[in-house]
Structure formats: structure tokens, C-alpha cells
Amino acid sequence: MYSYIKGVVTIIEVNYIVIENNKIGYLIYVSNPYSYKLGEETTIYLYQQIREDENTLYGFKTLEDKNLFLKLISVKGLGCKMALPMLTGDNMDSIYEAIETGNVNYLKKFPKIGDKVARQIILDLKGKLAVTISSDKKDFTELTETLKSLGYKPADIKKILPNINSDEKLENQVKEALKLLLR
């Protein structure tokens, strides 16, 4: 099992890149091959899928991306080739939020993700991704749940969160949030 590979990007194709390390070229499927540059030395975190008829490497720029990918492929009906395009771009926070808020429509925007698979992703991962989110991000889970229970929409709550002090106690956060929501 591979953890990561450090080498030079020698080929960039539509859905994969080739990394040369010790004169061996490793074909690695990545979510956005064009975010890499030819001739650039890079480190890619790997997931190796071994099946009866194939041995495939999937690569990620960060460990956080790899961990989300591993969570996604643990969902019934969601394989590697369906999960990889979900990691294209900088939409990690949006994926976390969609899963936590049950936003099926957001998840359905990804290729090959239908209503059934989107609902399964939410069912299997809701509440389990908090450990994957990096610790430098503000955690307003309790505040969000409190405001939802008071009848506020997730979209309205999301708009006011940047204006809330994350170091305050929940009680003070709720008071501040209500002031902002009532404006």
C-alpha cells in the first residue's frame, strides 16, 4: 500500500497525470490534472485500489482531500470513479456543508451522482465528517443546530456565521446570531 509519492510530473492528460520517481512513471488518476505543471516536482497522497483485473492509483494534493475521498468511497454505491470528480476545485467546505445540512441538490450536481446516491451519502456521512475538517476552521455546529431548531434556514445561518465570535459561549453566540438574523 502506498501513502504518498514524490516525483516530477512528466505527463498530464484529461483525467490522470504521470509522476516519475526513480525512473519509474506512475499513472495516477487525479481530480484536476491541470492544477499540476509539467516538469514540476510534487508530492501526491495516494490511494491504491486493487481489484481482480486492475491496480489503480488515485492521487490527492492534501491529506484532507484523501481523507474525504476515503469517507466518500465508504458510501454504498459510490465508487472511486464517482467520488474523484467531487474533489475538483476548492469545494471541500461546500461538500461538508451539503452533507451536514442534507442538501441533496448540491450533491446531485456532480457527474453520475443521482438522487439515490446523494441521499445515501448524506445518510452514511452526516455527523461523521467533523473530524476530517481542519482544526483552524471555526466550528459553529452547535450554533447552527440551535438556530435550525428555531426555524432559521441553513442559507440564512451561513450568511451570518462570519460575523460571530467563535470564542464566545454558545449562549452569547445565539444572542449575536439572533440580532444579525432579525436585521
TALIN-V449722 format. One record per backbone hydrogen bond with DSSP energy under -1.0 kcal/mol. NH is the residue of the N-H (numbers start at 1). CO is the residue of the C=O. Records with the same first field share a line. If there is no record, write none. Layout:
NH: CO / CO
This chain:
5: 44
7: 42
8: 20
9: 40
10: 18
11: 18
13: 16
17: 28
18: 11
19: 26
20: 8
21: 24
24: 21
26: 19
28: 17
29: 57
30: 15
35: 32
36: 33
39: 9
40: 37
42: 7
44: 5
45: 60
46: 3
47: 58
49: 56
51: 54
56: 49
58: 47
59: 29
60: 45
66: 62
67: 63
68: 64
69: 65
70: 66
71: 67
72: 68
73: 69
75: 72
78: 75
83: 79
84: 80
86: 83
87: 84
88: 85
95: 91
96: 92
97: 93
98: 94
99: 95
100: 96
101: 97
103: 98
104: 102
107: 103
108: 104
109: 106
110: 107
113: 110
118: 114
119: 115
120: 116
121: 117
122: 118
123: 119
124: 120
125: 121
126: 122
128: 125
132: 129
133: 129
137: 134
144: 140
145: 141
146: 142
147: 143
148: 144
149: 145
151: 148
152: 147
157: 153
158: 154
159: 155
160: 156
161: 157
163: 160
164: 161
168: 165
173: 169
174: 170
175: 171
176: 172
177: 173
178: 174
179: 175
180: 176
181: 177
182: 178
